[in-house]
Amino acid sequence: MSAASRKRVLQIVPAVAIIGVFMLAPLCLMAYVSLLEKGINGGVVWDQHTAEAYVNFIFERDLDDSLVLNTDYLQIFARSFGLSLLTAVLALAIGFPTALYMAMQPEHRRNLLIFLVTIPFWTNLLVRNYAWILLLRNGGLIENLVHWLGLSDQPLGVMYTPLAVSIGLTYTYLPFMVLPIYASLEKLDARLIEAAFDLGADRRRALLRVILPLAAPGIAAGCVLVFVPALGAYVTPELLGGGKSMMIGNLIQSQFGAARNWPFGAALAFALLAIVLLAMMVYLLRFRRAPAGGH
């Protein structure tokens, strides 16, 4: 092996070791736990292997030990998908105009706007969710404002509903939508928009035919960055959903916690991981870079 090759290997080894120790090893351990039998008092029985945890995802054992269809966990997954998709749509509806406005500002003002977008990251997630509890609860600021404006005199009843969870998730992950779209729009050549206007396009056509196609990679990246973490969110559904809008993250935590069913919790975690990897593969296949010299 040449000195240059040896140097490259030595440079790669630390990164490979870190990935192996802190990512691959825990994943392998989780996979092994998902194939074990749960202990009577929690934990697992290390010398008894079974795929029962994956069977329990769709079926449950009846009194005569026969398998009966159980859709409870599928409903939780479906709810998680729905809320995550709604969060991504709301974040896109708010984030794209925001990013477009930021990109159209003079350069000296953009840094200030980016700073304002990233301010929520400076505050702990728990604090932000408790703030939304104060805003959305019965008798909270938003309800009092609605009553003061005369729009309604009834309690809003938003707290502990899927709507409250969607609002909290959208607020939490909105910067992850704004920043990738802004990164794409910042590189947009303004002369392309001017050329579209010169050729007779109005604002709507310029937006649909010029701006949106060029911002598509940023939009896709933002949707993935919002959808994936929202799918596994735990704190926001726990606080704003109040146990009535359980999502995948809450279900996994309950299996490792109160239910003491580690194999099933590990199997659920792997199901979530498979979904995340599928979303990432779709993104990479759709927006991978073209080879050099390609079209």
Residue pairs with C-beta under 8 A, 6 or more apart in sequence:
1 9
27 273
30 266
30 269
30 270
31 266
31 270
33 44
33 262
33 263
33 266
34 53
34 54
34 263
34 264
34 266
34 267
34 269
34 270
35 49
35 50
35 51
35 53
35 263
36 44
36 45
36 46
36 48
36 49
36 50
36 262
36 263
37 44
37 45
37 48
37 49
37 50
37 52
37 263
38 44
38 45
38 53
38 260
38 261
38 262
38 263
38 264
39 45
39 260
39 262
41 260
42 260
42 262
43 260
43 262
44 262
44 263
50 263
52 263
53 261
53 263
53 264
53 266
53 267
54 267
55 67
56 70
56 73
56 264
56 267
57 73
57 74
57 264
57 267
57 268
57 271
58 69
58 70
58 71
58 73
58 74
59 67
59 68
59 69
59 70
60 67
60 68
60 70
61 67
61 68
62 68
73 251
73 268
76 246
76 247
76 248
76 251
77 248
77 271
79 162
79 245
79 246
79 247
80 231
80 247
80 248
81 231
82 162
83 162
83 165
83 166
83 169
83 230
83 237
83 245
83 247
84 169
84 226
84 227
84 230
84 231
85 227
86 166
87 166
87 169
87 170
87 173
87 226
87 227
87 230
88 177
88 223
88 226
88 227
88 230
90 166
90 170
91 170
91 173
91 174
91 176
91 177
91 222
91 226
92 177
92 219
92 222
92 223
92 226
94 170
94 174
94 177
95 174
95 177
95 178
95 181
95 222
96 177
96 181
96 215
96 219
98 117
98 178
99 177
99 178
99 179
99 181
99 182
99 185
99 215
99 218
100 181
100 185
100 211
101 113
102 110
102 113
102 114
102 117
102 178
102 182
102 185
103 110
103 182
103 185
103 186
103 188
105 113
110 186
114 179
114 182
117 175
117 178
117 179
118 175
118 179
120 128
120 171
120 172
120 174
120 175
121 175
125 172
125 235
125 236
126 235
126 239
128 171
128 172
129 168
129 172
129 235
129 236
129 239
129 240
130 239
132 164
132 167
132 168
132 171
132 240
133 140
133 159
133 239
133 240
134 140
134 141
135 141
135 142
136 142
136 156
136 158
136 159
136 164
136 167
136 240
137 143
137 159
138 155
138 156
138 157
138 159
140 159
142 156
142 158
143 155
143 156
146 152
146 156
147 153
158 164
158 167
159 240
159 242
160 240
160 241
160 242
160 243
160 244
160 245
161 241
161 244
161 245
162 241
162 245
164 240
164 241
164 245
165 236
165 237
165 240
165 241
165 245
165 247
167 240
168 236
168 239
168 240
169 230
169 233
169 236
172 233
172 236
173 225
173 226
173 229
173 230
174 226
176 222
176 225
176 226
176 229
177 222
177 223
177 225
177 226
178 222
179 222
180 218
180 219
180 221
180 222
180 225
181 215
181 218
181 219
181 222
182 218
183 218
184 214
184 215
184 216
184 217
184 218
184 219
185 211
185 214
185 215
185 218
188 211
188 214
188 215
192 210
192 214
193 206
193 210
193 211
196 205
196 206
196 209
196 210
197 206
201 209
201 210
212 219
216 287
217 287
220 283
220 286
220 287
221 283
221 287
224 279
224 280
224 283
227 279
228 276
228 279
228 280
231 247
231 248
231 272
231 275
231 276
232 247
232 248
232 249
232 272
232 276
233 247
233 249
234 247
234 249
234 250
234 253
237 245
237 246
237 247
237 249
237 250
238 250
241 247
241 250
243 250
246 254
248 268
248 272
251 268
252 265
252 268
252 269
252 272
253 265
255 261
255 262
255 264
255 265
255 268
256 262
256 265
259 265
